[in-house]
Amino acid sequence: MSAVAEILNDYKESRLSLEEAAAALSRAYTADLGHTVIDLQRRRRVGAGEVIYAAGKTPDQLREIFLTLVGKKQNVLATRATAEAFAAVQAELPDALFNTIAGTITHVGTPVARAATRIAVVSAGTSDQHVAEEAAVTAEFYGNPVLRIADVGVAGLHRLLARLDDLESARVIIVAAGMEGVLPSVIGGLVRAPVIAVPTSVGYGASFGGITALLGMLNSCASGVTAVNIDNGFGAGYIASLINRIDAPDQGDII
């Protein structure tokens, strides 16, 4: 029985007053920490719980958010986190993991059923790997097998062609690229899988912090390419997971 059902049953059996039941229902849907109001019903509504954007939050705030979500038996992912923030979380949750490349913190208390098919995460250059790794960690957090393919940008196209069999084995492909951002179009012309392009802020002055790559990806002539925002590895990993897990088992309710 879910927490909401228990509250309603207690009200029905007169174990709770109307005011007590209303207050309990409010707490079941959200957790108000003062600095943050956590959405506890998001997984039931959309299939995935709330993810923490750690940038701008203090280590103590992040620690409190993690403890609250773990207390509700939720797996937790935080993006754009620092080593200092991780130290605060790990002090309370020793099983938490920090990915130094992606800047992510994860805590998985409930195993997630694995999808049968995999996602390929491709980075054009080593400088793009922090964005690609954020996408990879996100996809893995949601139960997807991930194949990482690094440093296969168009400056040396033979490197990409050498991995064509791996690319063709993926159900979804994420491609992180800066500079002129052409790699997703090249891959989109070689494979049948959908390609999620992630422009990165890597490049010299005329790259305009990733805008040049973004515009190139939005104007891709390859039909199967779509784009997310600049440096948004999380968004790419999330949507790739939705595509890859269409036929995977439901992960259940959160409360």
N, C-alpha and C positions, 0 to 999 in steps of 0.2 A: 504494500500500500504506500502511495506517495505521501509526502508531508502534507500536501494540500488536502488529500483525501482524509488523512488522519485528523486534521483540524476540523474539517466539515463534519466528520463522524463524532468528534468530541462535542461539537456544538449541538448536533442532533440529539446526542445522549445527555445533554445538559451538563456536561463536564466543563464547558466553557460558556461564559456569557457572550452576548452579541459583540460587546466591545472587545472582549479578550480574543474572540475569534477573528475579528477584523484586524486587530493588531498583529496576531499571529500570521494571518494571511499576508499582510504587508511585509513582514520579516521573511516569509517564505519566498517572495518574489524578488526582493532586493535586500542588500546588506549595506546600511548607511554607516560608513566609517568616519564621517565628518568631512574628511578631505576627498573621499571617493564614495560614490554610490554604485555598488556592484550589481549588475544584472544577473540574477541567479536563474532566470527562466530562458535565457537565450538558447541554450542547447535544445530545450524542448520545442522552441519556436522554429529555429532555423537549422538545427542539427549539429551545431558546434557551440561550445561555451565561449564566454567572453575572453578575449586575448588582451593582455596588458601591454600598452605602449609605454615603455619605461622611461623614455626621454622626458626630462622635466620633473619626474617624481623623485623624492628623496629616498635613500636606502631604507629608512624606517617605514615610509609609506608603502614601498614595494613589499617589504617584509610582511606588513600587516595585511596587505591584499592577498599575498600568497597564502598566509595562514588561514585567512577566511575561506578562500576557495578550496584549499585542501581539506579544511574542516567540513566542507559541504561535499566531500568526496569527489571533487572535480580534478581532472588533470589540468595543469596550468602551463601556459606559454607566455613568456614576456619577450618583447623585441626591443632593440635599441638599448640594451642594458649595459652597465659598466661593471668592472671587476669589483668595485666598492659595493655596488648594489647587490651583486651576487654574494659577497661575503656576509652581508646582513641577512640574506635569505637562507644561506647554507648554515648559518649559526643556529637556526631554528629547524631547518629541514635538511639534514645531512645528505639525503638522497637527491637533492636538486643538482642539476647539471648545467654547466656554463660552456657555451661554445664561443671561444675567443674570436674566431673569424667572423661569425655571424652576429655576435653581440646578443645572443639569446640565452635565456634561462628557462629550463623546463623542469617540471616535476610531474612524473607519471606514476600515480598510485594504482590506477586501474588499467590493466593491459587492454590495448585496442586491437580488435580483429584486423588482420592484415588483408589488404586488397590483393586480388589474384594477379593483377597487372601492375606494371611499374611506370614511374615517371622518370624521364631523363632531364637532368638539370645541366645545362651547358653554359659555360662562361667563355666569352671571346678571348679574354686575356687574364693574366694573374691579377691585375688591378681590379677586375670585375668580380673576383671570387667572393668578396664579402657580401655582395648582394645575392649572388647565386647561392651561397651557403645559407643565407636567411631563408630563401625559397626552399632549399633542400630540407633544412631542419623543420620548417613548417609542414611540408608534405609528409615527412616521417612522423611528426607528432600526431598527424591524423591517420596514421596506419598505412601509409603507402610505401612500398619498396622504392628506393631512389637509386638511380645510376648517375653518378657525377662524371661529367666529361669536361675537363678543364683545358683552357688555353688552345682553342681551335679556331681562332679568328681568321678573317679572310686575308690577312697579310701573308698567311701560309696555308692556302686552301687544301693542300695535300694532307694536312693534319686532320682536317674535318672529314675528308673522303675516306681516310683510314678508319674512321669510327662509324661509317654509314650503317653497318650491320647492327651496331648497338642502338643507333638512332631509330632504325626501323623496328626494333623490338619494343619500343616504348608506346604506351597508349596516349600519353601526353608529353609534350616537350616544352620545357621552359628555357628561354635563351636570354642571358644577361649580356648586354654589350653596350659599350660607350662609343667614343669617337664619332664615326658617321652612322653607326647602328645598323649596318646592312646584314649582319649575320642571320637574324631571324628570317629575312626574305630568302636568303640562299638555302637555309634548311627547309623552309616552307615549300620550296620548289623541288625538294628531293624526297620528301616523305609524305605519307597520307595522314599522319597524326596531327591533331591541332597543335599549333605553336603559340605559346604565350610569350610575347616579347617584353623584356624588362630593360628600358633604357637606364643606363647608369650615368652618374655625373662625372665620369672619367673622360679626360681629354684636355686639349689645349684651348686657348681663348675662344675660338670660333665654335667650340662645342657648346658654349653657353650653359655650362653646368648640366648637360644632359638634354637640353631642349633640341639640339640638332638631331641627336639619336632618336628622341621621342617623335619628332616630326617625320623622320625617315621611316620609322616603324609604322606610324599611322598612315603613311602613304605607300605602304608595301604593295607590290604588285602580286605577291603570292596570296592566293585566296584564303588559305587556312591560318593566317596570322592575325592575332589580335594583340593589343598592347595595354599594359598597366602603367601607372605613374612612375616617374623617375625614382630609381633606387627602391622601388616597392617590391622587394623580394617576398615579403609576407603575403601581399595580395596575390602574387603569381602562384605561390605555393598553395594558398587556400583554394583558388578557383581551379587549379589543376587537380587538387584532391576531390573537389566536387565532381569533376568530370570522370576521374579515374574510379571513384567509388560509387558510381551510379547503381551498380548491381551488388555492392558489398552489403554485409549485414548492418542493420541499424545499431547504433551504439547505446540506445536506451535513454531514459530520462535522467535528469540531474538531481531532482528532489522527489 
